[in-house]
Amino acid sequence: MAIFSARPFSATGRSLPIAPPDVRSPPLSGTSSAPPPYRLEPIAHLSQAGRWRMEALRALSEPCLYWITRGQGRVTIGGIQRGYGAHNALYLPAGIMHGLEISNTTQGLALFLGQDHDPSFPAHPHHLRIRDLQDQSELTGLLDNLGRETCSTRPAAPRAAQHYLGLLSVWLERQIALSPRDDLRGKATRQLVNRFTALVERDFRATQSVSDYAMKLRVTPTHLSRACRDACGRPASDLLQERRLYEARKLLHDTDMPIKDIAARLGFRSQTYFARSFHSQTGSTPSHFRQTRP
């Protein structure tokens, strides 16, 4: 796995040094040449294959940390929407459905920790608004140093990178302890929406209707949609459709799986019904979307 998809940047936009292409960093354990499980990328690069990559609701199989240094927009985490701005840190454990709206002015870094990450990182999502200049500089410095050590050919660079990851977990723990309690998991309405999005992430390939989810959550479909509108301004059906749409786009873009198999995998009754649903939400047919991929 490549650590950088392009020339690495610091959180302030400066280019970081790249190791010569014919030189490999020493292995983490001293006996293996496997690349590190984590990767660090500029946020602007993550949407190069389409803004839907970042903005559509989906969950990752690994924890991630977004450090926004410039720009503003909206982020939806576990079905709860809120605004973000410069010097906001968003930590998302694996399996948390989220979508991050970005613009051409959005800058920052995204750290993906890998599936075998350090267990000292938080178990719950957090949205931290970092106002103290020293705390901002500390996080930027940790990420910049992690990037440098990742690309370095100096002795013990992988071990140094692991230590910087440990310091990042300490930084997060301290900021969470010092920050006012956020409302990502507060009050009954938000808890219901959190549970709904967790079920959607688990069952979106099989469970088709909001009524099915409402039954699992022991509420009425009307109550569930009202809770979703209160948390993110959208009905429950929109969240379910967007999650399935992201998966359809991902399979169409990243694989050569036949469209009829994608339709079946996502629980559609037929390829025709899948194509009609995809077109109504994107304005494009599945085959045209695949043909126009970069």
N, C-alpha and C positions, 0 to 999 in steps of 0.2 A: 504493500500500500504506500503510495507516495505521500510524503509529508506535506508538500506544497504542490498544488496543481499549476502554479505559475510562480514567478519570482516572489518570495515571501516579503511581506511588508510588516512594519511595526504598527502598533495601534495608532500611531500618529501619522501614518502614511509613508514613512521613510522605508526605503528598501533595506532589507537585511542581507548580510553576506550569504552567498550560496557556496557550498562545498564544491570543489572540482568534480565533474561528472564521473571521473574514473577513480575516485577515492570514496570508500565506504566508511561510515562511522563505526567505531568499535561496537561490538554487540553488548546489549545490556547485561547479560550474564557472564560475558567473557568467553562463551563457548558457542554462541549462535550469531549468525549474521542477519537474523530476521529484523525487519524494520520495527520501529516503536509502534505500539497499538494506538497511540493518539495521533491527532493531526491538527495543525493550526493553519487557518486560512483567513484571508481578508473577507469580510462579510460581502463586499461588493462582488466578489468572484462567485459566490454561491448561487447567484441568480442568472449566471451567464447562459445557462441552458433553458431559461424561462423563469419569470418571476413566480410562477406557480410553485416552483421548487421551495421557495421560502414562505410564500403567503398562504398557500392552501393548508388546511388543517391536516396534520398527520403526526405520528409519533416516531421517534427514532429508537433504534435498538441499543443505543449507547447514550450516556449522559453528555450534555453539552453546556458550554458557557458562552454566551454572547456578551461581548463588551462593546457597547455603543459609545463611540467618542464624538460623533457628530451626526446631526440629523434628528428627525422626530417622526413618529407615526403611531400605529396601534399594534398591540400584540394581544393575542388570545391564548390563554394558558388554561387548559382544563375546562374550556368553555367560558371562561371569564375574560372579558375584554377590558383593556385599559390603555392609556396612552404611555408612550415612552419618549425620552429625550436624550440629549447628550449626557454622557457619564452615567448611564444606566447599565447595570449588570443583570443579566437574565440567566439563572441557572435552572436547567431542566433535566431531571433524572430520566433514565430510559423509560419508554412506555407512556410518557405524558403527551397527550395530544396538544398541539400548539400550531400557531401560524403567526409569522412576523412580517408585517407590511414594511417594505423598504422603498426608498426613493433613490434618485440619482445622487443625492447629497449624503446618503447614509454611509458612514465610515465606522470602522471598528474591526474587531477580530472575533472569530468563532473558534473555540477550542472543543474538539470532539475527543472524548476521553477513552473511547474503545470499550468493548464489552467486558474486558478483564481489568477494569479500572480500580484505582485505589478505593477501598471501602470507606475511607474517612471522608469522602465527599458526601454532601447532604443527601438524605433520602427523599426529600420533598422539594417541590419547585419554589423558587424565590425570585422576586423582582426587587432589586436593590437600587435605590436612587442615591448615588454616591456624591455627596456635596462637598466633602472635605478634600481640599487640594492634595494633601499628603496621601490620603487613601487612594485618590485617583492615580497619582503618580506611582504609588506602590504597585497597583494592579497592572498598569501599563508596563512598568519595569519588569515585573515577573513574567509577563507574556513575551516581552521583547527578549529577555534573557533565555526563556524556554526555546524560542525560535532560533536564537544564535547557537545554543548548545545542540539543538537537533541537527543543525547543519554543520557543526564543527567537526574537525578531524583531530582535535586535541585529545590527549589521553583523558580517560574518564568522563568524556562528554556525555555519554548516555546516563551515567550515574548522576552527573550534575543535573541533567534534565529531569530525572526522577525526583531529585530533591526540590527542584523548582515546582514540580507538580504537588509535592507535599506542602510547600509553602503556600501554594494557591488554595489548597484545602483549608489551611489555617486562616488565610485571609478571608475566605468565605465564612468560616465559622465565626470569626470575630465580627464581621459586618452584620451577619444575621443576628448575633447577640446584641449588637448595639443599635440596630435599626428598629423603628417602630414596627410592631407586628403587622404584616400585610394581611390582606383579606382574600388571598387566593383559596384559603380553606376555611373561611369564616362562615357564619350564619347558615341556616338550614337551606335556603335557596341555592347558595353557592355549593354547598355540600352535595345537593341533589344533582346539580349540573356536573360537578366533578365526577360523580358516580356514573352519570349518563355517558359522558365522554370516555370514561374508562371502559364501559361496556361496549360502546361503539368501536373503540380501537380493538377490542378483543373479538367482536362478533360481526363486524360490518360485512364480511364476506357471506355470512349465512342469514343474519337477521335483517329482514327487508323493511319493516314498517316501524314507525314511531310507537304504534300501539303495542307491538311486541316488547319494545324496551320499557314502555310504561308499565306493562304487566310485570316485568322482571323487577322493576323498582317499586312496585306496589303503589303506584299513583295513577291518576287518569292521564290520557294523552294531552288533554287541555291543560292540566296543571303542569305537566312536564314542559310543554311548549311555552307556557307563561313564564316558568322559571328561566328557560333559556333566553327568552326575550329580555328579561330583567337583567341577566348576567352579561349578555353580549349583543343584545339588540336584534337577535335573529331567532326564528322558531327552531325547534328541535329537528324538523325535517331538513332544514338547510345544512345543519352540522353533519347529519348523516350523509346527505348527498355529496357534500364537499369532500368528505373523507373517502368515499367510494370513487369520486371523480379523480382525486389525487392518485389513488392506486391505479386507476385505469390509465391515466397519463404516464405514470411511471413505467408500467408494463409496456405500453406502446412505444415509449421513447427509449427505454433501456434494454429491451429484449426484442427478439423476433418471434415471440409466442404468437401463434395464429389468433386472429381477432375473435373467432368463435370460442377458443379456449379461454381467452381473457374474459369474455362475457360469462362463460360457465363458472369460472373461478370467482367472479364477483357476485354470483347468485342471480344473474339475469335469466329470464325464462328462455330467451332466444338471442341470437346475434342481431336480429332486426330490432328488437326492443332495446338492446344495449346501444346500438348505433343511433336510434332515435333519441334516447336519453342523453347520450354524449353530445349530440348535435344541439339539442335544446339548451345545454348548459355552456357550450363553448363556441357555437356557431360553426363548428367544423366536424366533419365525419371522422371516425377513428382512423380510416385508411389515409385520409388527407393529412391528419395530424402526424401520422407516422412518416409519411412521405416528405414532410417539410421539416423534420427534425434536423438540427444542425449536424 
